[in-house]
């Protein structure tokens, strides 16, 4: 009954979500990073599937418990014997020796009704099964929390990718505007006889190259937006506006505080899941051992039978019975022993896997801490390098306008400046991703 209620409740919730979505389709979203994470936790398909697994596991608990509760069944029947069965009896019964006498047994109408109640008084496998379903529910909840962590990480990474890509596009737009201005100056200098045609050609080539890079980057940005839409669980046509800037998110990073945080492996989602699998396999071993124990059940039956040749003149007779039923496993040709041995091996295997996961997580923690320190140093270094490359480019551009530097010198300075910007954004993205990975390992909010 409870199982049906939960299933119906989940179906109504899911259907209402679909109806609401059909009535008010989402066409635009303005999202901070926290808003994007929370929206994904409500609409991401993987999260919805994990939530459904939790509901199903809760229903499974009641399904198992109900087997240990009293069971009551009622039954009834009505029979119309259109032609009663006839048999031959020896004539000696009727004082006619040597003759077979045909005799009809029974009545034309028979009716019965009964109620039976039963209760399992002792069944070790059943009790262990209840423990197992409760543990399965906890594991489904842990899996939901892990799915939420994975989704938060995916949304955060997609959010960062968009901001970094748009920052790179902004840099290219400014560079294109600057190069076009330089191209106009170069053409004017050429017309005045102060520059050569190759200088003009070189500047045109520079503009075309950067414009091609801009077109490629625009496609990458749209791809990143589609990746974020997928994580949010919205349609491909939904317009998304990010309300946070790359600078504001970067300023929130506290590398020292993150590095000083202790790693409690017992709070890690992956470790919790493997611990749950260990307990689950331990229960499986207990269940196999319990299969050699007897099972005891009690029952009570009450019924009444009606018989007669007329429906309105049936004669009724009551009956009742109570009893105990014991089932004792005696011999199974070694099958139960083999299953116990197999369950014990599987438990040892899970325990080995648990130790291996613990070692991997500790190694991962050390590596991520090292990566975060290195990423922070690279970020600071590349940030300084951008300022240096920018000053070199501006100086070379002034010299080019004064005729003191060639177009090749300006091209090289511009390439170095763009490369420095790319290296800076790559270092920033690496810092952000490393920070997210360590936060996830430490079970922090990202």
C-alpha positions as CSV (number, residue, x, y, z in Angstrom):
1,X,0.0,0.0,0.0
2,X,2.8,2.4,1.0
3,X,4.7,1.4,-2.1
4,X,1.8,2.3,-4.3
5,X,1.3,5.6,-2.5
6,X,5.0,6.6,-2.9
7,X,4.9,5.7,-6.6
8,X,1.7,7.7,-7.2
9,X,3.2,10.7,-5.3
10,X,6.4,10.6,-7.3
11,X,4.4,10.3,-10.5
12,X,2.2,13.3,-9.6
13,X,5.3,15.4,-8.7
14,X,7.0,14.5,-12.0
15,X,3.8,15.1,-14.0
16,X,3.2,18.5,-12.4
17,X,6.8,19.4,-13.2
18,X,6.2,18.5,-16.9
19,X,2.9,20.4,-16.9
20,X,4.4,23.5,-15.4
21,X,7.2,23.3,-17.9
22,X,4.8,23.0,-20.7
23,X,2.8,26.0,-19.5
24,X,5.7,28.3,-18.7
25,X,8.7,27.3,-20.9
26,X,12.0,28.8,-19.7
27,X,13.3,31.2,-22.4
28,X,15.9,33.1,-20.4
29,X,17.9,32.6,-17.3
30,X,20.0,35.1,-15.4
31,X,22.4,33.1,-13.2
32,X,25.1,33.7,-10.7
33,X,27.3,30.7,-10.1
34,X,25.3,29.7,-7.0
35,X,22.1,30.2,-8.8
36,X,23.3,27.9,-11.6
37,X,24.3,25.2,-9.2
38,X,21.0,25.3,-7.4
39,X,19.0,25.3,-10.6
40,X,20.9,22.3,-11.8
41,X,20.2,20.4,-8.5
42,X,16.5,20.8,-9.3
43,X,16.5,20.1,-13.0
44,X,19.5,18.1,-14.0
45,X,18.4,14.7,-15.5
46,X,21.0,12.8,-13.5
47,X,19.8,14.3,-10.3
48,X,16.2,13.6,-11.1
49,X,17.1,10.0,-11.8
50,X,19.0,9.7,-8.5
51,X,16.1,11.2,-6.6
52,X,13.8,8.6,-8.2
53,X,16.2,5.8,-7.0
54,X,15.9,7.2,-3.4
55,X,12.1,7.0,-3.6
56,X,12.2,3.5,-5.0
57,X,14.6,2.3,-2.3
58,X,12.3,3.7,0.4
59,X,9.4,1.8,-1.1
60,X,11.6,-1.3,-1.2
61,X,12.1,-1.0,2.6
62,X,8.4,-1.2,3.2
63,X,8.0,-4.0,0.7
64,X,10.5,-6.1,2.7
65,X,9.2,-5.2,6.1
66,X,5.6,-6.1,5.0
67,X,6.8,-9.7,4.6
68,X,7.4,-9.9,8.4
69,X,4.0,-8.5,9.3
70,X,0.7,-10.4,9.6
71,X,-0.8,-11.5,6.3
72,X,-4.6,-11.9,6.0
73,X,-6.3,-13.4,3.0
74,X,-10.0,-14.2,2.3
75,X,-11.4,-16.6,-0.2
76,X,-14.8,-17.8,-1.3
77,X,-16.4,-20.1,-3.8
78,X,-19.8,-21.1,-5.2
79,X,-20.4,-24.3,-7.2
80,X,-23.5,-25.5,-9.1
81,X,-23.1,-29.2,-9.8
82,X,-25.2,-29.4,-12.9
83,X,-25.0,-33.2,-12.9
84,X,-23.8,-35.0,-9.8
85,X,-21.2,-37.7,-10.1
86,X,-22.6,-41.3,-9.8
87,X,-20.7,-44.3,-8.6
88,X,-21.5,-48.0,-8.2
89,X,-21.5,-49.6,-4.7
90,X,-21.7,-53.3,-3.8
91,X,-25.3,-54.4,-3.2
92,X,-24.3,-55.9,0.1
93,X,-24.6,-52.4,1.6
94,X,-28.2,-52.3,0.7
95,X,-29.2,-56.0,1.3
96,X,-28.9,-56.9,-2.4
97,X,-25.8,-59.1,-2.7
98,X,-24.3,-59.7,-6.1
99,X,-25.7,-56.5,-7.5
100,X,-24.0,-53.1,-8.2
101,X,-26.2,-50.3,-7.0
102,X,-25.7,-46.8,-8.6
103,X,-25.4,-44.1,-6.0
104,X,-25.2,-40.3,-6.4
105,X,-23.0,-38.4,-3.9
106,X,-23.1,-34.7,-2.9
107,X,-25.5,-31.8,-3.3
108,X,-26.3,-29.6,-6.3
109,X,-25.1,-26.4,-4.7
110,X,-21.9,-25.9,-2.7
111,X,-20.6,-22.7,-1.2
112,X,-17.6,-21.8,1.0
113,X,-15.9,-18.8,2.5
114,X,-12.7,-18.6,4.6
115,X,-10.3,-16.2,6.2
116,X,-6.6,-17.1,6.9
117,X,-4.1,-15.2,8.9
118,X,-0.4,-16.0,8.9
119,X,2.7,-14.6,10.6
120,X,6.4,-15.3,10.2
121,X,7.6,-15.9,13.7
122,X,11.2,-16.4,12.9
123,X,13.2,-16.1,9.6
124,X,16.8,-15.0,9.8
125,X,17.1,-14.3,6.1
126,X,14.0,-12.1,6.2
127,X,15.4,-10.0,9.0
128,X,18.7,-9.6,7.3
129,X,16.8,-8.7,4.1
130,X,15.2,-5.8,6.0
131,X,18.6,-4.6,7.1
132,X,19.9,-4.9,3.5
133,X,17.0,-2.8,2.0
134,X,17.6,-0.1,4.7
135,X,21.3,0.0,3.8
136,X,20.4,0.1,0.1
137,X,18.3,3.2,0.8
138,X,21.2,4.9,2.6
139,X,23.4,4.0,-0.4
140,X,20.9,5.5,-2.8
141,X,20.9,8.7,-0.7
142,X,24.8,8.7,-0.7
143,X,24.7,8.2,-4.5
144,X,22.3,11.2,-4.7
145,X,24.7,13.4,-2.8
146,X,27.6,12.2,-5.0
147,X,25.5,13.1,-8.1
148,X,24.9,16.5,-6.6
149,X,28.7,17.0,-6.1
150,X,29.4,15.8,-9.6
151,X,26.7,18.2,-11.0
152,X,28.0,21.1,-9.0
153,X,31.5,20.5,-10.3
154,X,30.3,20.2,-13.9
155,X,28.2,23.4,-13.7
156,X,31.0,25.3,-12.0
157,X,33.5,24.2,-14.7
158,X,31.1,25.1,-17.5
159,X,30.5,28.5,-15.9
160,X,34.2,29.1,-15.6
161,X,34.8,28.0,-19.2
162,X,32.3,30.5,-20.5
163,X,33.7,33.4,-18.5
164,X,37.3,32.6,-19.5
165,X,36.3,32.2,-23.2
166,X,34.3,35.5,-23.2
167,X,37.3,37.2,-21.5
168,X,39.5,35.9,-24.3
169,X,37.0,37.1,-26.9
170,X,37.0,40.5,-25.2
171,X,40.8,40.6,-25.5
172,X,40.6,39.6,-29.2
173,X,38.0,42.3,-29.9
174,X,40.2,45.0,-28.4
175,X,43.2,43.6,-30.3
176,X,41.3,43.6,-33.6
177,X,40.1,47.2,-33.0
178,X,43.7,48.2,-32.3
179,X,45.1,46.4,-35.3
180,X,42.5,48.0,-37.6
181,X,43.5,51.4,-36.3
182,X,47.2,50.5,-36.9
183,X,46.2,49.3,-40.4
184,X,44.6,52.6,-41.2
185,X,47.7,54.4,-40.0
186,X,49.9,52.1,-42.0
187,X,47.9,52.8,-45.2
188,X,48.1,56.5,-44.5
189,X,51.9,56.2,-44.0
190,X,52.1,54.2,-47.2
191,X,50.2,56.8,-49.2
192,X,52.6,59.4,-47.8
193,X,55.6,57.3,-48.8
194,X,56.6,56.6,-45.2
195,X,55.8,52.9,-45.3
196,X,56.1,50.0,-47.8
197,X,53.4,47.9,-49.3
198,X,54.7,44.9,-47.4
199,X,53.9,46.7,-44.2
200,X,50.3,47.1,-45.3
201,X,50.1,43.5,-46.4
202,X,51.6,42.4,-43.1
203,X,49.0,44.3,-41.1
204,X,46.1,43.0,-43.2
205,X,47.4,39.5,-42.5
206,X,47.5,40.2,-38.8
207,X,43.9,41.4,-38.8
208,X,42.7,38.4,-40.8
209,X,44.5,36.0,-38.5
210,X,43.0,37.5,-35.3
211,X,39.5,37.7,-36.9
212,X,39.8,34.0,-37.7
213,X,40.7,33.3,-34.1
214,X,37.7,35.3,-33.0
215,X,35.3,33.3,-35.2
216,X,36.7,30.0,-33.8
217,X,36.4,31.3,-30.2
218,X,32.8,32.4,-30.8
219,X,31.9,28.8,-31.8
220,X,33.7,27.5,-28.7
221,X,31.7,29.9,-26.4
222,X,28.4,28.6,-27.9
223,X,29.6,25.1,-27.3
224,X,30.3,25.9,-23.7
225,X,26.9,27.5,-23.3
226,X,25.3,24.3,-24.7
227,X,27.3,22.3,-22.2
228,X,26.0,24.5,-19.3
229,X,22.4,24.1,-20.7
230,X,22.8,20.4,-20.6
231,X,23.9,20.4,-17.0
232,X,21.0,22.8,-16.1
233,X,18.5,20.6,-17.8
234,X,17.1,23.3,-20.1
235,X,16.3,23.4,-23.8
236,X,19.0,24.3,-26.3
237,X,17.3,27.5,-27.2
238,X,17.3,28.9,-23.7
239,X,19.2,32.2,-23.4
240,X,21.6,32.2,-20.5
241,X,23.1,35.3,-19.0
242,X,25.9,35.0,-16.5
243,X,25.8,37.7,-13.8
244,X,29.2,37.1,-12.3
245,X,32.5,38.2,-13.6
246,X,35.8,36.3,-13.8
247,X,37.4,38.9,-11.6
248,X,34.9,38.6,-8.8
249,X,35.1,34.8,-8.8
250,X,38.9,34.9,-8.9
251,X,39.0,37.3,-5.9
252,X,37.0,34.8,-3.8
253,X,39.8,32.1,-4.1
254,X,41.7,31.7,-0.9
255,X,44.5,29.3,-1.7
256,X,46.0,29.4,1.8
257,X,42.7,28.6,3.6
258,X,42.0,25.7,1.2
259,X,45.5,24.3,1.7
260,X,45.2,24.5,5.5
261,X,42.0,22.5,5.5
262,X,42.4,18.9,6.8
263,X,41.2,15.9,4.6
264,X,38.7,13.8,6.4
265,X,38.4,10.7,4.2
266,X,35.3,9.5,6.0
267,X,33.4,12.5,4.6
268,X,34.4,11.8,1.0
269,X,31.5,10.7,-1.2
270,X,33.4,7.9,-3.0
271,X,34.7,6.5,0.3
272,X,31.2,6.5,1.8
273,X,29.9,4.5,-1.2
274,X,32.6,1.9,-1.0
275,X,32.1,1.6,2.8
276,X,28.4,1.0,2.1
277,X,29.3,-1.7,-0.4
278,X,31.4,-3.4,2.3
279,X,28.5,-3.4,4.7
280,X,26.2,-4.6,2.0
281,X,28.5,-7.5,1.2
282,X,28.8,-8.3,4.9
283,X,25.0,-8.6,5.1
284,X,25.1,-10.8,2.0
285,X,27.5,-13.2,3.9
286,X,25.1,-13.1,6.9
287,X,22.2,-13.9,4.7
288,X,23.9,-17.0,3.3
289,X,24.9,-18.2,6.8
290,X,21.3,-17.6,8.0
291,X,20.0,-19.8,5.2
292,X,20.9,-22.9,7.3
293,X,18.6,-21.8,10.1
294,X,15.0,-23.0,10.5
295,X,12.0,-20.9,9.6
296,X,9.0,-20.8,11.9
297,X,5.5,-19.5,10.9
298,X,2.1,-19.5,12.5
299,X,-1.3,-19.5,10.8
300,X,-5.0,-19.5,11.7
301,X,-7.9,-20.4,9.3
302,X,-11.6,-19.9,9.8
303,X,-14.2,-21.0,7.2
304,X,-17.8,-22.0,6.6
305,X,-19.3,-24.4,4.0
306,X,-22.8,-24.4,2.7
307,X,-24.4,-27.4,0.9
308,X,-27.9,-28.3,-0.4
309,X,-30.1,-28.9,-3.4
310,X,-31.8,-25.5,-3.1
311,X,-30.2,-22.1,-3.0
312,X,-32.5,-20.8,-0.3
313,X,-32.1,-23.9,1.8
314,X,-28.4,-24.5,2.2
315,X,-27.0,-26.1,5.4
316,X,-23.9,-24.4,6.8
317,X,-21.0,-26.0,8.7
318,X,-18.2,-24.0,10.3
319,X,-14.6,-25.1,10.5
320,X,-11.4,-23.5,11.9
321,X,-7.7,-24.6,12.3
322,X,-4.6,-23.1,13.9
323,X,-1.1,-24.4,13.6
324,X,2.7,-23.8,13.4
325,X,4.9,-24.6,10.4
326,X,8.6,-25.3,10.7
327,X,11.0,-25.6,7.8
328,X,14.4,-27.0,8.6
329,X,17.2,-27.1,6.0
330,X,18.9,-30.5,6.2
331,X,20.9,-31.3,3.1
332,X,21.6,-29.4,0.0
333,X,24.6,-31.3,-1.5
334,X,27.1,-28.5,-0.5
335,X,25.2,-25.7,-2.3
336,X,24.8,-23.6,0.8
337,X,28.4,-24.0,1.8
338,X,29.6,-23.0,-1.7
339,X,27.4,-19.8,-1.5
340,X,28.8,-18.9,1.9
341,X,32.3,-19.3,0.7
342,X,31.5,-17.2,-2.4
343,X,30.0,-14.5,-0.3
344,X,33.0,-14.5,2.0
345,X,35.4,-14.1,-1.0
346,X,33.3,-11.2,-2.3
347,X,33.5,-9.5,1.1
348,X,37.3,-9.8,1.1
349,X,37.3,-8.4,-2.4
350,X,35.3,-5.4,-1.4
351,X,37.5,-4.8,1.6
352,X,40.6,-4.8,-0.7
353,X,38.9,-2.4,-3.0
354,X,38.1,-0.1,0.0
355,X,41.7,-0.1,1.0
356,X,42.7,0.7,-2.6
357,X,40.2,3.6,-2.8
358,X,41.5,5.0,0.5
359,X,45.1,5.0,-0.8
360,X,44.0,6.6,-4.1
361,X,42.1,9.3,-2.4
362,X,45.0,10.2,-0.1
363,X,47.4,10.3,-3.1
364,X,44.9,12.4,-5.0
365,X,44.7,14.8,-2.1
366,X,48.5,15.3,-2.0
367,X,48.6,15.7,-5.8
368,X,45.7,18.3,-5.8
369,X,47.4,20.3,-3.1
370,X,50.6,20.3,-5.1
371,X,48.7,21.2,-8.2
372,X,46.9,24.1,-6.5
373,X,50.2,25.6,-5.2
374,X,51.7,25.3,-8.7
375,X,48.6,26.6,-10.4
376,X,48.6,29.7,-8.1
377,X,52.3,30.4,-8.8
378,X,51.7,30.0,-12.6
379,X,48.7,32.3,-12.4
380,X,50.6,35.1,-10.6
381,X,53.6,34.7,-13.0
382,X,51.4,34.8,-16.2
383,X,49.5,37.8,-14.8
384,X,52.8,39.7,-14.5
385,X,53.9,38.5,-17.9
386,X,50.7,40.0,-19.5
387,X,51.6,43.4,-18.1
388,X,55.2,43.1,-19.4
389,X,54.0,41.9,-22.9
390,X,51.4,44.7,-23.1
391,X,54.0,47.3,-22.4
392,X,56.4,45.8,-25.0
393,X,53.6,45.8,-27.6
394,X,52.6,49.4,-26.8
395,X,56.2,50.5,-27.1
396,X,56.7,48.7,-30.4
397,X,53.5,50.1,-31.7
398,X,54.7,53.7,-31.0
399,X,58.0,53.0,-32.6
400,X,56.3,51.6,-35.7
401,X,54.2,54.7,-36.0
402,X,57.4,56.8,-35.8
403,X,59.1,54.6,-38.3
404,X,61.6,53.2,-35.8
405,X,60.3,49.6,-36.0
406,X,59.2,47.3,-38.8
407,X,55.8,45.7,-39.3
408,X,57.5,42.4,-38.5
409,X,58.6,43.8,-35.2
410,X,55.0,44.9,-34.5
411,X,53.6,41.5,-35.5
412,X,56.0,39.7,-33.2
413,X,55.1,42.0,-30.3
414,X,51.4,41.5,-31.0
415,X,51.8,37.8,-31.1
416,X,53.7,37.7,-27.9
417,X,51.1,39.9,-26.2
418,X,48.2,37.6,-27.4
419,X,50.2,34.5,-26.4
420,X,50.7,36.0,-22.9
421,X,47.0,36.7,-22.6
422,X,46.2,33.1,-23.6
423,X,48.8,31.8,-21.2
424,X,47.3,33.9,-18.4
425,X,43.7,32.8,-19.1
426,X,44.9,29.1,-19.3
427,X,46.7,29.5,-16.0
428,X,43.6,31.1,-14.5
429,X,41.4,28.3,-15.8
430,X,43.8,25.7,-14.4
431,X,43.7,27.5,-11.0
432,X,39.9,27.5,-11.0
433,X,39.6,23.9,-12.0
434,X,42.2,22.7,-9.5
435,X,40.4,24.6,-6.8
436,X,37.1,23.0,-7.7
437,X,38.6,19.5,-7.8
438,X,40.1,20.0,-4.3
439,X,36.9,21.4,-3.0
440,X,35.0,18.4,-4.3
441,X,37.6,16.0,-2.7
442,X,37.2,17.8,0.7
443,X,33.4,17.8,0.4
444,X,33.2,21.6,0.3
445,X,30.6,23.8,-1.3
446,X,32.1,25.0,-4.6
